[in-house]
Amino acid sequence: MELIALISLTVFIAAVLRGLTGFGFALAAVPAMSLIIAPSRAVTLAILLQCMVGLRDTVRMRALVNRRALLLMTIGSVLGTPLGILALTRLSPDAMRIVLAVLVAIGLAALLLKVRLDEGRRTAIGAGMVAGLFSGLAAMPGPPAIAYFLGTHTPAVNTRASLMVFFFLTSLVALPGLIWAGEIDRDSLLQAGIALPALLIGTWVGGQAFKRLDEGGYRTAAIGLLAVTAALTAMRGIGGLL
């Protein structure tokens, strides 16, 4: 019972971040849950929870999402994820984390310099492929997707909605691999189901805070979270190599 309570509390806090920005749930939830359960179970719960809530988000936010970009990015993600998994089996995970952190830092620099990305088909598919690569390597597809929407200067309300739905779709893509690996079982489904209300409530709380942000405030929050992602990823990589 205490374990479930701790998982639910962690999910709630991460969900507030998700509701505020549209991303960051797995970034916050997986490391925190890994302190109390196995890291593989933490990743599984994060993916299951995003699958459980994703259909509701898709229906509620269908008028706000950038459907064309989502379709193209999802296609790119399906193509990129196997490449990331292949690279993970051939290269040092810690070295790759440092590479990912450098790539995120480059993206951050471009955003800070207000480089504007083209909204064409190639850019969206490319962003999706890099997101899939990130997902296969480190289970973190977020940074490329975030950089794409911020770089194309998509309005905050559309960026937030599109990111929520994109992470639902990438979670669906990840499900077969988890099932094949035997990570999804009765206990994981039960834990995810019990923690689902915490995810829903936390997302609502974050959504209320989002309503108070203007475009500049949202962009600052998103870039700040990307910076934290780069720093934490680099620290994990360097720590593993030492």
C-alpha positions in Angstrom: 0.0 0.0 0.0 2.9 2.4 0.8 4.5 1.6 -2.5 1.3 2.4 -4.4 1.0 5.7 -2.5 4.6 6.7 -3.3 4.1 5.8 -7.0 0.8 7.8 -7.1 2.5 10.8 -5.5 5.3 10.7 -8.0 2.9 10.4 -10.9 0.9 13.4 -9.6 3.9 15.7 -9.4 5.1 14.6 -12.9 1.6 15.0 -14.2 1.4 18.6 -13.1 4.5 19.3 -15.3 2.8 17.4 -18.1 -0.4 19.5 -17.7 1.6 22.7 -17.7 3.8 22.1 -20.7 2.5 19.1 -22.5 5.7 17.1 -21.9 8.1 16.2 -19.2 6.0 13.4 -17.6 8.4 10.6 -18.2 11.4 12.9 -17.6 10.2 13.5 -14.1 8.4 10.3 -13.3 10.8 7.6 -14.5 13.9 8.8 -12.4 11.8 9.4 -9.3 9.9 6.0 -9.6 13.3 4.3 -10.2 14.2 5.1 -6.6 11.4 2.9 -5.3 10.9 0.3 -8.1 13.1 -1.2 -10.8 14.0 1.2 -13.6 12.5 -1.1 -16.2 9.2 -1.1 -14.3 9.3 2.7 -14.0 9.6 3.0 -17.8 6.8 0.5 -18.3 4.5 2.4 -15.9 5.2 5.7 -17.6 4.4 4.3 -21.0 1.3 2.5 -19.8 -0.1 5.6 -18.1 0.5 7.7 -21.2 -1.3 5.1 -23.2 -4.2 5.0 -20.8 -4.7 8.8 -20.8 -3.7 9.4 -24.4 -7.0 8.5 -26.0 -8.9 10.9 -23.8 -6.4 13.6 -24.7 -6.6 12.9 -28.4 -10.4 13.2 -28.3 -10.5 16.4 -26.1 -7.7 18.2 -28.0 -8.4 17.0 -31.6 -9.3 20.6 -32.6 -6.0 22.0 -31.3 -3.4 19.5 -32.5 -1.3 20.0 -35.6 -2.5 16.9 -37.4 -0.2 17.1 -40.4 2.9 17.5 -38.3 1.8 14.7 -35.9 1.2 12.3 -38.8 4.6 13.0 -40.4 6.4 13.0 -37.0 4.9 9.7 -36.1 5.9 8.1 -39.4 9.4 9.4 -38.7 9.4 8.0 -35.2 8.4 4.6 -36.4 11.4 4.7 -38.8 13.8 6.1 -36.2 13.0 4.0 -33.2 14.6 0.7 -34.6 17.7 2.7 -35.5 17.9 3.9 -31.9 17.5 0.4 -30.5 20.1 -0.9 -32.9 22.6 1.8 -31.9 21.8 1.0 -28.2 22.9 -2.6 -28.8 26.1 -1.6 -30.6 27.3 1.5 -28.6 27.9 2.4 -25.0 24.7 3.7 -23.5 26.6 6.2 -21.3 28.5 7.6 -24.3 25.3 7.9 -26.3 23.7 9.8 -23.4 26.4 12.4 -23.7 25.9 12.6 -27.4 22.1 13.0 -26.9 22.8 15.8 -24.3 25.0 17.6 -26.9 22.3 17.3 -29.5 19.7 18.7 -27.1 22.1 21.5 -26.2 22.6 22.4 -29.9 18.8 22.5 -30.3 18.6 24.7 -27.3 21.1 27.1 -28.7 19.1 27.3 -32.0 15.9 28.0 -30.0 17.6 30.7 -27.9 18.9 32.3 -31.1 15.3 32.1 -32.4 16.2 30.1 -35.5 13.0 29.4 -37.4 12.5 25.9 -38.7 10.7 25.2 -42.0 7.3 23.5 -41.5 7.7 21.3 -44.6 7.3 17.6 -44.8 11.0 16.8 -44.6 11.5 18.8 -41.4 8.6 17.1 -39.6 9.6 13.6 -40.7 13.2 14.4 -39.7 12.2 15.6 -36.3 10.1 12.4 -35.8 13.0 10.2 -36.9 15.3 11.9 -34.4 12.6 11.6 -31.7 12.4 7.9 -32.5 16.2 7.6 -32.3 16.2 9.3 -28.9 13.4 7.0 -27.8 15.2 3.8 -28.9 18.5 5.0 -27.3 17.2 6.5 -24.0 13.4 6.3 -23.9 13.2 10.1 -24.2 11.6 11.1 -27.5 10.6 14.6 -26.2 13.5 17.0 -27.0 13.3 16.7 -30.8 9.5 17.1 -30.9 9.6 20.0 -28.5 12.4 21.7 -30.6 10.3 21.2 -33.7 7.2 22.9 -32.4 9.0 25.7 -30.7 11.3 26.2 -33.7 8.3 26.5 -36.1 6.8 29.0 -33.7 3.6 27.0 -33.2 1.3 28.7 -30.7 1.6 27.4 -27.1 -1.9 26.0 -27.0 -1.3 24.0 -30.2 2.2 23.0 -29.1 1.0 21.6 -25.8 -1.9 19.7 -27.3 0.3 18.3 -30.1 3.0 17.1 -27.7 0.5 15.3 -25.5 -0.9 13.4 -28.5 2.5 12.7 -29.9 3.7 11.1 -26.7 0.6 9.0 -26.7 1.4 7.8 -30.2 5.1 7.1 -29.4 3.9 5.2 -26.3 1.7 3.0 -28.5 4.7 2.4 -30.7 6.7 1.3 -27.7 4.0 -1.2 -26.4 4.8 -4.2 -28.6 8.4 -4.1 -27.5 7.4 -4.0 -23.9 5.0 -6.9 -24.4 7.7 -8.9 -26.3 10.2 -8.2 -23.4 7.7 -9.5 -20.9 7.6 -6.1 -19.0 3.8 -5.8 -19.1 2.2 -8.1 -16.6 -0.8 -8.2 -14.1 1.1 -6.1 -11.5 2.2 -3.4 -13.9 -1.3 -3.0 -15.3 -2.7 -2.9 -11.7 -0.2 -0.3 -10.6 -0.8 1.8 -13.6 -4.6 1.6 -13.2 -4.3 2.7 -9.5 -2.0 5.6 -10.4 -4.2 6.8 -13.3 -6.4 9.1 -11.1 -3.2 10.8 -9.9 -2.2 11.4 -13.5 -5.6 12.8 -14.4 -5.7 15.1 -11.4 -2.1 16.3 -11.8 -2.7 17.0 -15.5 -5.7 19.1 -14.6 -3.8 21.1 -12.0 -1.0 21.7 -14.5 -3.6 22.7 -17.1 -5.0 25.4 -14.8 -1.5 26.8 -14.4 -1.0 26.7 -18.2 -4.0 29.0 -18.7 -2.1 31.7 -16.8 1.0 31.6 -19.1 1.4 33.8 -22.1 3.4 32.7 -25.2 6.7 34.0 -23.8 6.1 32.3 -20.4 5.4 29.0 -22.1 8.4 29.2 -24.3 10.6 30.0 -21.3 9.2 27.1 -19.3 9.7 24.7 -22.2 13.3 25.8 -22.9 14.1 25.6 -19.2 12.9 22.1 -19.1 14.9 21.2 -22.2 18.0 22.6 -20.4 17.3 20.4 -17.4 16.9 17.4 -19.7 20.3 18.1 -21.3 22.0 18.6 -18.0 20.6 15.4 -16.4 21.3 13.3 -19.4 24.9 14.5 -19.6 25.3 13.9 -15.8 24.0 10.3 -16.2 26.3 9.7 -19.1 29.4 11.1 -17.5 28.6 9.4 -14.2 28.4 6.0 -16.0 31.7 6.5 -17.8 33.6 7.4 -14.6 
